[in-house]
């Protein structure tokens, strides 16, 4: 579900502004929020599976295939050392993909939800001001 199909998006909020408090249930029932949670959870599960799977593969190969891990790749560089250094590369790739995921999938929806919260807060303030203006007064004139 894209942010355009949900009617979300918009410009960045001004620096230092904090949206007014809105009922969390109102925001959590939005389809955009539900799709955001689903996409973020799905990415987290995949990233964790890749990281743990890579580390587990390295540990299992070290334990059960020491001859393979001691195979020389180039000079003093063995396959085990290369795979161990590859763990850092794997973590770097996962972090890079996480940042790209947040930038492209999460941030636009969060901006739209912030706009929705701001719009909801402004509508509530307008309604309260209107009710205050149109409410019957107990006395016609205020005392000095």
TORSE-439847 format. One record per atom (N, C-alpha, C): residue in three letters; atom name; x, y, z. Coordinates in Angstrom, 3 decimals, padded with zeros to 6 digits, always signed. Layout:
residues N
type_atom_c1_c2_c3
Ala_CA_X_Y_Z
...
This chain:
residues 144
type_atom_c1_c2_c3
Unk_N_+000.848_-001.157_+000.000
Unk_CA_+000.000_+000.000_+000.000
Unk_C_+000.904_+001.233_+000.000
Unk_N_+000.767_+002.080_-000.994
Unk_CA_+001.656_+003.230_-001.090
Unk_C_+001.093_+004.402_-000.294
Unk_N_+001.976_+005.335_+000.002
Unk_CA_+001.539_+006.513_+000.762
Unk_C_+000.625_+007.387_-000.073
Unk_N_+000.759_+007.329_-001.414
Unk_CA_-000.120_+008.126_-002.264
Unk_C_-001.535_+007.565_-002.276
Unk_N_-001.654_+006.240_-002.253
Unk_CA_-002.986_+005.653_-002.240
Unk_C_-003.688_+005.879_-000.908
Unk_N_-002.902_+006.134_+000.133
Unk_CA_-003.499_+006.404_+001.435
Unk_C_-003.768_+007.883_+001.661
Unk_N_-003.317_+008.723_+000.714
Unk_CA_-003.528_+010.156_+000.864
Unk_C_-002.587_+010.783_+001.870
Unk_N_-001.388_+010.203_+002.008
Unk_CA_-000.441_+010.718_+002.980
Unk_C_+000.754_+011.317_+002.260
Unk_N_+001.609_+011.949_+002.997
Unk_CA_+002.802_+012.579_+002.449
Unk_C_+002.797_+014.036_+002.844
Unk_N_+003.624_+014.800_+002.223
Unk_CA_+003.638_+016.231_+002.495
Unk_C_+005.012_+016.704_+002.888
Unk_N_+005.128_+018.003_+003.112
Unk_CA_+006.435_+018.581_+003.423
Unk_C_+006.894_+018.233_+004.829
Unk_N_+008.167_+018.439_+005.057
Unk_CA_+008.727_+018.224_+006.381
Unk_C_+008.169_+019.234_+007.370
Unk_N_+008.000_+018.847_+008.627
Unk_CA_+007.548_+019.816_+009.616
Unk_C_+008.667_+020.792_+009.938
Unk_N_+008.327_+022.017_+010.381
Unk_CA_+009.374_+022.956_+010.769
Unk_C_+010.193_+022.395_+011.915
Unk_N_+011.462_+022.767_+011.958
Unk_CA_+012.370_+022.249_+012.973
Unk_C_+011.891_+022.669_+014.354
Unk_N_+011.853_+021.731_+015.271
Unk_CA_+011.516_+022.037_+016.653
Unk_C_+010.037_+022.023_+016.964
Unk_N_+009.182_+021.742_+015.986
Unk_CA_+007.754_+021.693_+016.288
Unk_C_+007.392_+020.317_+016.805
Unk_N_+006.501_+020.297_+017.756
Unk_CA_+006.048_+019.046_+018.344
Unk_C_+004.544_+018.969_+018.134
Unk_N_+004.044_+017.880_+017.537
Unk_CA_+002.602_+017.795_+017.349
Unk_C_+001.875_+017.667_+018.674
Unk_N_+000.651_+018.171_+018.694
Unk_CA_-000.149_+018.106_+019.906
Unk_C_-000.491_+016.650_+020.204
Unk_N_-000.812_+016.426_+021.455
Unk_CA_-001.155_+015.065_+021.871
Unk_C_-002.484_+014.657_+021.244
Unk_N_-002.500_+013.530_+020.597
Unk_CA_-003.697_+012.974_+019.990
Unk_C_-003.834_+011.561_+020.526
Unk_N_-005.031_+011.105_+020.642
Unk_CA_-005.288_+009.760_+021.136
Unk_C_-004.513_+008.743_+020.291
Unk_N_-003.716_+007.929_+020.948
Unk_CA_-002.884_+006.954_+020.232
Unk_C_-003.727_+005.941_+019.483
Unk_N_-004.878_+005.630_+020.002
Unk_CA_-005.739_+004.660_+019.331
Unk_C_-006.203_+005.183_+017.984
Unk_N_-006.406_+006.496_+017.889
Unk_CA_-006.846_+007.083_+016.628
Unk_C_-005.787_+006.864_+015.559
Unk_N_-004.545_+007.115_+015.907
Unk_CA_-003.459_+006.957_+014.941
Unk_C_-003.201_+005.481_+014.665
Unk_N_-003.250_+004.647_+015.694
Unk_CA_-002.917_+003.237_+015.497
Unk_C_-003.970_+002.498_+014.678
Unk_N_-005.154_+003.053_+014.531
Unk_CA_-006.186_+002.411_+013.716
Unk_C_-006.071_+002.778_+012.239
Unk_N_-005.226_+003.742_+011.922
Unk_CA_-005.078_+004.171_+010.534
Unk_C_-004.452_+003.047_+009.706
Unk_N_-004.925_+002.839_+008.482
Unk_CA_-004.328_+001.805_+007.629
Unk_C_-002.860_+002.092_+007.323
Unk_N_-002.501_+003.364_+007.240
Unk_CA_-001.102_+003.716_+006.969
Unk_C_-000.210_+003.273_+008.116
Unk_N_-000.680_+003.439_+009.331
Unk_CA_+000.105_+003.025_+010.494
Unk_C_+000.242_+001.511_+010.535
Unk_N_-000.829_+000.809_+010.230
Unk_CA_-000.783_-000.648_+010.223
Unk_C_+000.175_-001.161_+009.149
Unk_N_+000.136_-000.561_+007.957
Unk_CA_+001.048_-001.001_+006.898
Unk_C_+002.488_-000.637_+007.245
Unk_N_+002.684_+000.476_+007.936
Unk_CA_+004.024_+000.870_+008.377
Unk_C_+004.577_-000.153_+009.360
Unk_N_+003.789_-000.537_+010.324
Unk_CA_+004.234_-001.538_+011.306
Unk_C_+004.534_-002.873_+010.631
Unk_N_+003.670_-003.260_+009.695
Unk_CA_+003.859_-004.539_+009.004
Unk_C_+005.151_-004.530_+008.184
Unk_N_+005.387_-003.460_+007.426
Unk_CA_+006.586_-003.376_+006.593
Unk_C_+007.850_-003.315_+007.448
Unk_N_+007.797_-002.567_+008.527
Unk_CA_+008.967_-002.432_+009.394
Unk_C_+009.275_-003.762_+010.097
Unk_N_+008.251_-004.442_+010.547
Unk_CA_+008.444_-005.740_+011.191
Unk_C_+008.979_-006.768_+010.198
Unk_N_+008.423_-006.779_+008.984
Unk_CA_+008.868_-007.723_+007.961
Unk_C_+010.341_-007.492_+007.623
Unk_N_+010.743_-006.219_+007.496
Unk_CA_+012.143_-005.935_+007.214
Unk_C_+013.029_-006.360_+008.376
Unk_N_+012.598_-006.101_+009.585
Unk_CA_+013.387_-006.479_+010.752
Unk_C_+013.588_-007.975_+010.852
Unk_N_+012.564_-008.741_+010.554
Unk_CA_+012.682_-010.200_+010.607
Unk_C_+013.650_-010.686_+009.534
Unk_N_+013.538_-010.137_+008.338
Unk_CA_+014.445_-010.550_+007.262
Unk_C_+015.894_-010.183_+007.586
Unk_N_+016.121_-008.972_+008.054
Unk_CA_+017.482_-008.538_+008.361
Unk_C_+018.080_-009.368_+009.486
Unk_N_+017.283_-009.657_+010.483
Unk_CA_+017.767_-010.483_+011.593
Unk_C_+018.079_-011.892_+011.116
Unk_N_+017.239_-012.450_+010.263
Unk_CA_+017.480_-013.792_+009.742
Unk_C_+018.767_-013.852_+008.921
Unk_N_+019.017_-012.832_+008.121
Unk_CA_+020.246_-012.811_+007.321
Unk_C_+021.467_-012.691_+008.230
Unk_N_+021.405_-011.794_+009.224
Unk_CA_+022.550_-011.603_+010.120
Unk_C_+022.830_-012.859_+010.939
Unk_N_+021.808_-013.415_+011.544
Unk_CA_+021.994_-014.610_+012.369
Unk_C_+022.383_-015.798_+011.494
Unk_N_+021.776_-015.905_+010.313
Unk_CA_+022.113_-016.997_+009.403
Unk_C_+023.570_-016.944_+008.950
Unk_N_+024.049_-015.752_+008.642
Unk_CA_+025.445_-015.609_+008.242
Unk_C_+026.397_-015.962_+009.359
Unk_N_+026.098_-015.496_+010.556
Unk_CA_+026.962_-015.806_+011.692
Unk_C_+026.900_-017.295_+012.034
Unk_N_+025.706_-017.868_+011.989
Unk_CA_+025.551_-019.286_+012.287
Unk_C_+026.289_-020.152_+011.260
Unk_N_+026.211_-019.765_+009.991
Unk_CA_+026.946_-020.488_+008.954
Unk_C_+028.448_-020.448_+009.229
Unk_N_+028.952_-019.288_+009.604
Unk_CA_+030.377_-019.135_+009.914
Unk_C_+030.781_-020.023_+011.090
Unk_N_+029.975_-020.009_+012.157
Unk_CA_+030.291_-020.817_+013.340
Unk_C_+030.216_-022.301_+013.014
Unk_N_+029.203_-022.722_+012.282
Unk_CA_+029.071_-024.145_+011.930
Unk_C_+030.210_-024.609_+011.023
Unk_N_+030.585_-023.776_+010.065
Unk_CA_+031.719_-024.150_+009.213
Unk_C_+033.005_-024.219_+010.019
Unk_N_+033.169_-023.304_+010.963
Unk_CA_+034.374_-023.338_+011.803
Unk_C_+034.409_-024.595_+012.658
Unk_N_+033.264_-025.032_+013.118
Unk_CA_+033.220_-026.199_+014.002
Unk_C_+033.301_-027.521_+013.252
Unk_N_+032.570_-027.626_+012.143
Unk_CA_+032.429_-028.910_+011.486
Unk_C_+033.231_-029.068_+010.196
Unk_N_+033.835_-027.995_+009.710
Unk_CA_+034.645_-028.100_+008.489
Unk_C_+035.944_-027.308_+008.666
Unk_N_+036.780_-027.684_+009.638
Unk_CA_+038.004_-026.920_+009.866
Unk_C_+038.982_-027.006_+008.696
Unk_N_+038.961_-028.111_+007.989
Unk_CA_+039.838_-028.225_+006.823
Unk_C_+039.473_-027.224_+005.749
Unk_N_+038.172_-027.046_+005.527
Unk_CA_+037.705_-026.067_+004.548
Unk_C_+038.048_-024.645_+004.990
Unk_N_+037.870_-024.380_+006.273
Unk_CA_+038.126_-023.023_+006.783
Unk_C_+039.618_-022.695_+006.773
Unk_N_+040.490_-023.721_+006.839
Unk_CA_+041.935_-023.492_+006.817
Unk_C_+042.500_-023.452_+005.405
Unk_N_+041.646_-023.573_+004.409
Unk_CA_+042.100_-023.511_+003.020
Unk_C_+042.647_-022.122_+002.733
Unk_N_+043.829_-022.064_+002.179
Unk_CA_+044.469_-020.781_+001.870
Unk_C_+043.821_-020.168_+000.633
Unk_N_+043.446_-018.916_+000.749
Unk_CA_+042.861_-018.192_-000.370
Unk_C_+043.955_-017.434_-001.106
Unk_N_+044.776_-016.716_-000.343
Unk_CA_+045.859_-015.937_-000.933
Unk_C_+046.895_-015.680_+000.150
Unk_N_+048.047_-016.247_+000.029
Unk_CA_+049.098_-016.041_+001.020
Unk_C_+048.684_-016.593_+002.368
Unk_N_+048.662_-015.726_+003.378
Unk_CA_+048.258_-016.146_+004.727
Unk_C_+046.752_-015.989_+004.971
Unk_N_+046.030_-015.525_+003.971
Unk_CA_+044.579_-015.332_+004.105
Unk_C_+043.879_-016.662_+003.870
Unk_N_+043.206_-017.144_+004.907
Unk_CA_+042.457_-018.403_+004.791
Unk_C_+040.987_-018.100_+004.523
Unk_N_+040.267_-019.121_+004.125
Unk_CA_+038.835_-018.968_+003.868
Unk_C_+038.100_-018.582_+005.149
Unk_N_+038.513_-019.149_+006.282
Unk_CA_+037.882_-018.815_+007.557
Unk_C_+038.070_-017.351_+007.920
Unk_N_+039.282_-016.833_+007.706
Unk_CA_+039.534_-015.421_+007.994
Unk_C_+038.751_-014.522_+007.046
Unk_N_+038.696_-014.930_+005.785
Unk_CA_+037.929_-014.138_+004.812
Unk_C_+036.442_-014.121_+005.166
Unk_N_+035.907_-015.281_+005.566
Unk_CA_+034.491_-015.318_+005.970
Unk_C_+034.257_-014.533_+007.261
Unk_N_+035.227_-014.560_+008.178
Unk_CA_+035.113_-013.773_+009.410
Unk_C_+035.093_-012.283_+009.114
Unk_N_+035.965_-011.840_+008.204
Unk_CA_+035.946_-010.429_+007.800
Unk_C_+034.678_-010.105_+007.012
Unk_N_+034.166_-011.112_+006.321
Unk_CA_+032.916_-010.925_+005.591
Unk_C_+031.730_-010.640_+006.505
Unk_N_+031.834_-011.029_+007.776
Unk_CA_+030.773_-010.713_+008.739
Unk_C_+030.613_-009.201_+008.889
Unk_N_+031.733_-008.477_+008.882
Unk_CA_+031.664_-007.016_+008.971
Unk_C_+031.016_-006.427_+007.727
Unk_N_+031.359_-006.990_+006.575
Unk_CA_+030.744_-006.536_+005.327
Unk_C_+029.239_-006.816_+005.361
Unk_N_+028.865_-007.994_+005.829
Unk_CA_+027.450_-008.353_+005.916
Unk_C_+026.691_-007.386_+006.828
Unk_N_+027.265_-007.063_+007.977
Unk_CA_+026.602_-006.113_+008.885
Unk_C_+026.498_-004.727_+008.246
Unk_N_+027.534_-004.323_+007.527
Unk_CA_+027.491_-003.034_+006.832
Unk_C_+026.398_-002.991_+005.783
Unk_N_+026.238_-004.078_+005.043
Unk_CA_+025.183_-004.148_+004.020
Unk_C_+023.802_-004.105_+004.674
Unk_N_+023.646_-004.797_+005.781
Unk_CA_+022.348_-004.797_+006.473
Unk_C_+022.024_-003.403_+006.989
Unk_N_+022.997_-002.719_+007.563
Unk_CA_+022.763_-001.347_+008.042
Unk_C_+022.442_-000.432_+006.875
Unk_N_+023.141_-000.573_+005.772
Unk_CA_+022.879_+000.256_+004.595
Unk_C_+021.459_+000.020_+004.071
Unk_N_+021.035_-001.243_+004.005
Unk_CA_+019.683_-001.550_+003.546
Unk_C_+018.630_-001.038_+004.531
Unk_N_+018.952_-001.098_+005.827
Unk_CA_+018.012_-000.578_+006.824
Unk_C_+017.824_+000.924_+006.630
Unk_N_+018.910_+001.639_+006.435
Unk_CA_+018.795_+003.087_+006.235
Unk_C_+018.029_+003.411_+004.955
Unk_N_+018.273_+002.650_+003.906
Unk_CA_+017.521_+002.863_+002.661
Unk_C_+016.046_+002.531_+002.863
Unk_N_+015.755_+001.480_+003.606
Unk_CA_+014.357_+001.106_+003.892
Unk_C_+013.651_+002.207_+004.675
Unk_N_+014.312_+002.727_+005.685
Unk_CA_+013.700_+003.788_+006.486
Unk_C_+013.480_+005.030_+005.632
Unk_N_+014.463_+005.380_+004.806
Unk_CA_+014.349_+006.585_+003.987
Unk_C_+013.232_+006.473_+002.953
Unk_N_+013.071_+005.301_+002.346
Unk_CA_+012.104_+005.179_+001.254
Unk_C_+010.731_+004.683_+001.687
Unk_N_+010.670_+003.848_+002.732
Unk_CA_+009.398_+003.234_+003.109
Unk_C_+008.789_+003.806_+004.373
Unk_N_+009.604_+004.116_+005.359
Unk_CA_+009.087_+004.508_+006.671
Unk_C_+008.877_+006.012_+006.764
Unk_N_+009.879_+006.785_+006.408
Unk_CA_+009.822_+008.237_+006.597
Unk_C_+008.640_+008.893_+005.879
Unk_N_+008.343_+008.566_+004.617
Unk_CA_+007.181_+009.212_+003.976
Unk_C_+005.869_+008.928_+004.704
Unk_N_+005.677_+007.712_+005.184
Unk_CA_+004.432_+007.382_+005.882
Unk_C_+004.382_+008.088_+007.236
Unk_N_+005.514_+008.169_+007.912
Unk_CA_+005.560_+008.866_+009.203
Unk_C_+005.241_+010.343_+009.009
Unk_N_+005.769_+010.939_+007.944
Unk_CA_+005.439_+012.347_+007.668
Unk_C_+003.944_+012.524_+007.442
Unk_N_+003.356_+011.584_+006.704
Unk_CA_+001.920_+011.666_+006.467
Unk_C_+001.120_+011.509_+007.745
Unk_N_+001.537_+010.598_+008.608
Unk_CA_+000.837_+010.416_+009.877
Unk_C_+000.998_+011.648_+010.765
Unk_N_+002.174_+012.270_+010.738
Unk_CA_+002.349_+013.514_+011.503
Unk_C_+001.409_+014.594_+011.000
Unk_N_+001.279_+014.692_+009.667
Unk_CA_+000.344_+015.660_+009.107
Unk_C_-001.080_+015.363_+009.528
Unk_N_-001.433_+014.087_+009.558
Unk_CA_-002.765_+013.690_+009.999
Unk_C_-002.993_+014.067_+011.456
Unk_N_-001.979_+013.854_+012.289
Unk_CA_-002.088_+014.205_+013.705
Unk_C_-002.241_+015.712_+013.850
Unk_N_-001.440_+016.470_+013.089
Unk_CA_-001.555_+017.934_+013.156
Unk_C_-002.927_+018.402_+012.695
Unk_N_-003.416_+017.799_+011.603
Unk_CA_-004.734_+018.173_+011.090
Unk_C_-005.818_+017.838_+012.111
Unk_N_-005.707_+016.681_+012.733
Unk_CA_-006.684_+016.276_+013.738
Unk_C_-006.642_+017.235_+014.926
Unk_N_-005.436_+017.615_+015.362
Unk_CA_-005.305_+018.556_+016.483
Unk_C_-005.869_+019.926_+016.152
Unk_N_-005.633_+020.407_+014.917
Unk_CA_-006.160_+021.709_+014.506
Unk_C_-007.682_+021.667_+014.435
Unk_N_-008.232_+020.578_+013.939
Unk_CA_-009.691_+020.448_+013.867
Unk_C_-010.303_+020.429_+015.267
Unk_N_-009.645_+019.743_+016.200
Unk_CA_-010.136_+019.718_+017.580
Unk_C_-010.104_+021.116_+018.205
Unk_N_-009.024_+021.853_+017.962
Unk_CA_-008.929_+023.220_+018.504
Unk_C_-009.998_+024.121_+017.907
Unk_N_-010.228_+023.992_+016.580
Unk_CA_-011.270_+024.802_+015.948
Unk_C_-012.646_+024.460_+016.499
Unk_N_-012.920_+023.176_+016.697
Unk_CA_-014.206_+022.764_+017.239
Unk_C_-014.399_+023.295_+018.654
Unk_N_-013.350_+023.222_+019.473
Unk_CA_-013.445_+023.723_+020.840
Unk_C_-013.648_+025.236_+020.856
Unk_N_-012.979_+025.956_+019.969
Unk_CA_-013.147_+027.414_+019.906
Unk_C_-014.557_+027.765_+019.445
Unk_N_-015.077_+027.018_+018.468
Unk_CA_-016.434_+027.279_+017.992
Unk_C_-017.446_+027.017_+019.098
Unk_N_-017.285_+025.927_+019.816
Unk_CA_-018.208_+025.623_+020.905
Unk_C_-018.129_+026.665_+022.003
Unk_N_-016.936_+027.186_+022.258
Unk_CA_-016.796_+028.231_+023.281
Unk_C_-017.486_+029.517_+022.839
Unk_N_-017.420_+029.834_+021.536
Unk_CA_-018.072_+031.064_+021.043
Unk_C_-019.583_+030.927_+021.022
Unk_N_-020.087_+029.740_+020.715
Unk_CA_-021.535_+029.574_+020.543
Unk_C_-022.235_+029.055_+021.792
Unk_N_-021.501_+028.744_+022.834
Unk_CA_-022.123_+028.241_+024.057
Unk_C_-022.917_+029.360_+024.731
Unk_N_-024.092_+029.041_+025.265
Unk_CA_-024.872_+030.079_+025.952
Unk_C_-024.165_+030.520_+027.235
Unk_N_-024.220_+031.836_+027.467
Unk_CA_-023.581_+032.386_+028.665
Unk_C_-024.598_+032.486_+029.795
Unk_N_-024.087_+032.352_+031.000
Unk_CA_-024.961_+032.477_+032.163
Unk_C_-025.349_+033.928_+032.404
Unk_N_-024.440_+034.830_+032.161
Unk_CA_-024.736_+036.241_+032.366
Unk_C_-024.433_+037.001_+031.101
Unk_N_-025.181_+038.070_+030.893
Unk_CA_-025.038_+038.849_+029.682
Unk_C_-023.747_+039.647_+029.673
Unk_N_-023.427_+040.254_+030.815
Unk_CA_-022.251_+041.095_+030.897
Unk_C_-021.338_+040.580_+031.998
Unk_N_-020.064_+040.735_+031.772
Unk_CA_-019.114_+040.326_+032.795
Unk_C_-018.993_+041.430_+033.822
Unk_N_-018.804_+041.087_+035.083
Unk_CA_-018.625_+042.137_+036.098
Unk_C_-017.258_+042.775_+035.954
Unk_N_-017.156_+044.001_+036.462
Unk_CA_-015.873_+044.722_+036.384
Unk_C_-014.927_+044.035_+037.273
